Amino acid sequence: MSAHVRSRALRAAAFWLLLLGSLGVLVFPFAWMVMGSFKTQAEFMAYPPRWWFRPTLDNYTNVFVRNDFLKFTVNSLIIALGSTGLSLVLGVPAAYGIARYRQTGLGMLLLTARMAPGIAFLIPWFILFSKLRMVDTYPAVMLAHMVVVLPLVIWVLVSFFEDVPRDLEEAGLIDGCTVLGVFRRIALPLARPGIVSTAILGIIASWNNFIFSLILAGNSTRTLPVAIFNFVSYDSLNWGGLTAASSIITLPVLAMAFLVQKHIVRGLTFGALKG
């Protein structure tokens, strides 16, 4: 075997080892969580860990029958879709304006809002919604989640609109289109992959949000991350129920990402080959 062939083989082996190691680090916690959801409390706490065991569905039965998890799932879905939809309605034109008209001041303001801790917005929101008697309502939780989702949507979409060729928009203006017409007929279709991938990121951000739902949601609008606390008590943890509930929370996000993976890849690589 020549030195060149041996060098290529070593590089390929190193690449695959690095790839498998990275995948192992990413996949192992999820696999451990799913596996734990089919164990009893004693099997989960066993040391050394038990890799071979008889699976049980008692944890999932406990989650759905005793904790009304289906209702919490519907609440999370309504709030995630609602807050993301409203954020897209406001964020898509805002991102286009920042990208095309260089509104750097507004962009920095949004970046500051994105970096600020959620607790900084929580107290004003809670006081406002308490005065309006909107605590434990879908609109209140959706608007609160938009504090996280809207800056994310705008900040991500700015880069997508910056990659839309200006020549096409200028040609549209020459042909008689208005600025709104150019935005609707040229910019939006070209940025659609980015909008889809950004919407997915927004849904995930809202779906996983905990702090706003903990304070502003009640029995009627409680979301899945808050509902998980039913499995945490003062002196113990129901590990089987906790891992089953966590698996249920993760599954819709994985399914959605799998179904729209083509749009995610197109969105994340949009403009990568430009020029």
PyMOL commands that set and color helices and strands:
alter all, ss='L'
color gray80, all
select helices_A, chain A and resi 3-36+41-45+58-66+69-101+104-115+119-131+138-162+166-174+179-190+192-207+211-216+224-231+239-259+261-268
alter helices_A, ss='H'
color red, helices_A
deselect
rebuild
show_as cartoon
